[in-house]
Amino acid sequence: MSRPVHKIALVNLRRKAIASAGLGPAMLAFALAPAAAAADPAASPASAASTSTTPAGTSAPSPTATGTQPVVPAVAGRMRIALPGIGAREPFALTGERVVFEGAVAPYVAGQQVTVHIYRNGHIVRTSTVGVSAANHHRSGRFRVSYVSGKTGVVQAVAVHEPTTAMRLFAAGSDKVKVISPNLSTGTRGEAVRIMQRRLGALHYAVPQTGYFDEATADAVIAYRKMTGLARVDYTDAGMFRRLRRGDGAFHVRFPRDGRHMEANLQLQVLVEVEPHGRVANIYTMSSGKPSTPTVLGHFAVYRKEPGVNSELMYDSNYFISGYAIHGYPEVPTYAASHGCLRVPYLDAPALFAWIRIGTVVDVYN
């Protein structure tokens, strides 16, 4: 025996709602009043007539020619799902970390419930029905679910509000959350590396965008860890990724009025290219003069450039006072260790040499 037409319609509508909601984060509302009424037996004309009530002191509506009461169309609802603490710009979570999905429903109706499906890599891994609580002086409602994934992948929440006599069927999907492992080191490939590189690049660290954790990426990781007060190592962990997600680690220019110039912060051990109006171009790790041969502090200008490698193994040197230069060197510790120059990794030296010109200002400070 075939299923009733209204049940088939409801199944089709729910499939359509879930599929549509899963395509993106936009708030979705479905104008499905006729189909929802057909899908819900309680919304049929006969049911409406049998359950309708008339307020005291008023006249009941006139019956139609068929003897049934006119049906009031169900309200079209709307819903959205946010990711507090993660945000909407390429949201990611770490394996074992709790992901919270917060939903908003309007209008609010007492006793509302939504069915929330959690997907990982396109497959449902959990389904739960949650109540909607009143918010905004009962003009809207809120619900909240969370999920912890011990595996990497793409996680998304899709919520469905079933049709009732008062409201039509509608649904919404959250942004897709990439669940990644935070423990990366040289030689690692994949989405976690790409996310890390994009976040570092957005903060103006000199880092490739290849999805491969190479030596240049390790140098950028060291520079970032210096800027955020983390241990000066060349691998990542959960603490670093959480800071990246918050947007920590921006460099604050000390001398924005110096136009296009270099800044060397000896306390942080970073070297920074600064464009006009104080805009950061690139941030590099460096090693300045050790205590016995400290780097001179002050406001200088590059007076000589020497390409290639010299007898002291200085590579692509940019001299800013006496024998002090910004140059590449085979060894660049995470602390002050040079004879007074500003050492940078060999891989970074050509880019710096190309950026620095004769006359470029170099500000060196603690």
N, C-alpha and C positions, 0 to 999 in steps of 0.2 A: 504494500500500500504506500502510495507516495505521500511525502510530507505536505502539510497544508501550505498554500501559497504564501501566507503571511510569514511563515517560518523560513521558507526559502528566500523571501525578500530580505528578511532580517540578516540571514547569513551573508547574503551578497553585499548588503550595505556595510556590515561590520568588516568584511574583507576589504571593501573599497576604502573605508575609513582608515583602517590600519595601514594599508598599503600607501595611501596618500600621505598620512601623517609621518610615515617613515622616510619620506623623501627629503625632508628638510626641517629646519627649526621653526619655520614661520607658523604663526598662529593660524589655526584652521577652523573653519565653521562650515557645516554641511547643511544646505537648505534642502532637507529631505523630508519635510512635513508629510506629504502624501504617502510616501513609501513607509515612513516611520509609523504612521497611523495604521497602515495596512499590516505592518509587521507586528504591532502590539494589539492583541485582541481587546485589551482594556480601552483602546482608543477608538474602537469601532463605534458607529452610530448607536447600535443597540446597547452597547455597554455604557456609553455616555448617557443615554436616556435612563438606564436603570440606576446609575449612580449619581446623577446630577441632583443638586439640592437647590432650594429656592430660599433666599434670605427672607426673614420674617417681614411682613408688611409689603411685600412686592408680589407682582403677578408673574406667574411662570410664563416663559416664552411660548408663543403659539406653536403648536405642532405643525410639521410640514404636511404636505399632501399624503405622504406615506405613513404618517403617524409617529415619526421620530423627531427628536430634538435636533436643532442645528448644532454642528460640531465646531468648537472654537479651535483654530489651528494651534498646534504646539509651538512653543517659543524656540527659536534657533539659538543655541548656546555657543559659547566660544571658550577656548582653553589654550593655555601655553605652558611649557615646561622649561624651567630655568635650571642652571647648574651653579648654585652658590659656592663660592670659593674656588671655582675653576674658570668661570667666564666663558665668553663666546668665541674668543679668538684662538682657534686651534686648541680646543680643550683636551687635556690629557690627564690621566691619573696613573699612579704607580701600582704595580702588582701588590696586592694585600692592603691597598688603601681604600677606605670607604668613599664611595661616590654617592652624593646626595642629589636627588631629583626633586625639585619643588614645583608643584603645579598650581596654577590659578584658574578658577572656573567662574564664569559669569553667564547669566545671573546665578545667584545662590538660591537654592531651594532646600529647605530643611529635609534631612534624611538622604541627601545625595550621596552616591557612591560612584567610584570610577574603577575600572579594571585596568591594572597597569601590567604590561608585558615588558620584561627585560630581555633584550636581545644581545647575544654576543656572536659576532661574525655571522649575523643574519639568521641565527637560530634562537628560538625562545629558550631561555635557561631558568626563568622564573616568572610566575604569574600570581598576582595578588589583587584582592579587592580591598580598597581602602575607603574610609569615610571622608567626606569633605566637611571641613569646619568653616564657620562663618568668619568673614573678614570684611574690613572696610564698611562697618556699620550694616552688615548683612547684604551689602550690594554685590559682593562676590564671595567666593569660597576658596579655601586652600587645602592642598593635600601634600604629603611628603612621603617619599620612599627612598630607600638606600640599597646599595648593592656593593659587595666586595668581590673582586675577581682575583683569584690567585694565578690566573693565566693571562698572557698578553693577548691582545685582540682589540676589536672595536665593539664598544658597548653603547646601547641606546635604549631609552625608555619610550614606549608608546602607550598612551592612556586613552581609553575608550569610555565615553559616557553613553550607556545604553539608552534607547528611546523610552520615554514614558508618556503618560497622558499630558504632562506639562511641558516636556522638552523633547526636541528632536535628537536623533543620533548625531554625535560629533566626537572628534578625536583630535589628538595632537601628539607630535613627536618631539623629543628633545634633540639637541645637537648630538652628533656622534662623538663619543669620548674614546680616544685612543689609550688603551691600557698598555703601559710599557714597563720594562725593567729599568731601574735607575742605575744599575751597576755596569758602567761602560768603561772600556779601556782601549788602548792602542790595538788595532786589528779588528775591532767590532764593526759590523755593518748593520744597516736596517733602519726601520722607522724611528726608533728611539734616538739614533745618532742624527737623523735628519731633523727631528724636533729640536734637539739640543743645539745643533748648528744654526737653525733658523732663529731660535731665541737669542743666541749669542750675537748673531748678525744684526738682529733688530736693536740690540744694545750697542752696536758699533764695535764689537770685537773683531779683529782681523781673523776670520775663520773661513775655510772653504765650505761650500754647500754641496757636498758630494754624497752624503749618506755613509761615508767611510771615515772611521776614526783613525786619522793618520797623525804624523808628527806635528803638522801645522795645527790640527785640531787640539792636540795635547797642549801646545803652547797657548792657545786661546783659553783652554780650560784653566791653566795655571794663572793666566792674567785675570780671569773672572774670579777665581778663588782668592786671589790677592785682594781684589776690590771688595769682596764681600766678607773678608775676615775668616775664611775657611782655611783648613789645612792646605798648604801649598804643595799639592800633589797633582799628578797628571791623569787622574781618573775621576769619574763622577760617582755620586751616591745620591741617596734620597734627599739629603739636606740641600745639595746643590740644585737638584731639580725643583724642589719646592721654592727656593729663592728665584729661580728662573721663571717659574709660573707667576710669582708675585711681581715680577719685573724689577727685582733688586739688581744692583750692580751697575747702575748708570754712573758715568764719570761726570763730575761737576767741574767745569772749566774755571780755573782761578783767574785768568787774565783775558776775558772776552774782548777787551778793547785792543788787544795786540793783533787783531785781524787774523790772517792766515799764518799760523805759527805752530811750534811744537811745545808741549809741556811735559816735563819729566818730574814725576812725583816720587821723591826718593823714599819717603815713608812707605808708600804702597809698592814701590818698585815696578811702576808701569810708565810707559812712554806713549804719548797721545798726539795724533795729528788733529789739529783744530782748524776748521774752516772759518771764514769771516762770520762775524756776529755770534761767535762762541758755539758754533755747531761742531760737534764731535764727528770726525771722519773715521778714524780707526784707533783702536786701543791695542797695545802690544805689551807683552812681558819684557822686562829688561833686568839687567844687573848693573848697578852703579858702583862707584869706588868704595872699596873696603875701608874700615876705620883708619888704617895706617896710610892709605892713599885716597882720601875722600874726593868725591866729585865737587868741583867748585860750584857754589850757589850764585844765582843772579840772573840777569837779563842779558842775553847774548844774541849774536847773529852769525849765521854760517858764512865763513869767508873763503873756504876751500873745499872742493869735492874731489875725492880720489877713488876712481872705479877699480874694481878687481881686488885681488888679495895682495897685501904687502908682506914684507919680511916678518912682521909681527903677527901674521895671520889675521889681520884686520881686513874685513871684507866690505867693499862699498862704503868708504868712510866719508863722513860729513863733519868737518872740523868747525867748531863754534868758538873756541878760545884756546890759544896756545896749542898744545898737543892733544887737547881733549876733543873727542869726536863721538858721534853716533855711528856705530858700525856693527856689522855682523861678526860673530866670533864662534868658534867650535863649542865652547863651553859657556853656558849662560845659566848659572845657578839661580835659585829662587830668592836669593839674598844678595846683598852688596858684596861683590868679590873682585871687582876690576881694579886697575891701577888708576882709575879716575875717569875713564871713558864711560859712555853709556852703551853697554853691550846689548845686542838683540840677537835672536836666533838667526842662523845663516839663511833659513828659508824666508825670513821677513826682510832681510837686508836689501834685496833688489827693489821691493815695493817702496820702502822708505827712501832709498836713494833716488827713485824716480819722483817721489812726492816733494822732497826737500830741494830747495833752490838756493843759489847764492843769495844771501841776504835774508833768508828765512829766520825769523826770530825763534830762539830757544830759551824758554823759561825753565829754570831748574830751581826746585824748592823742596823743603821737607814737608 
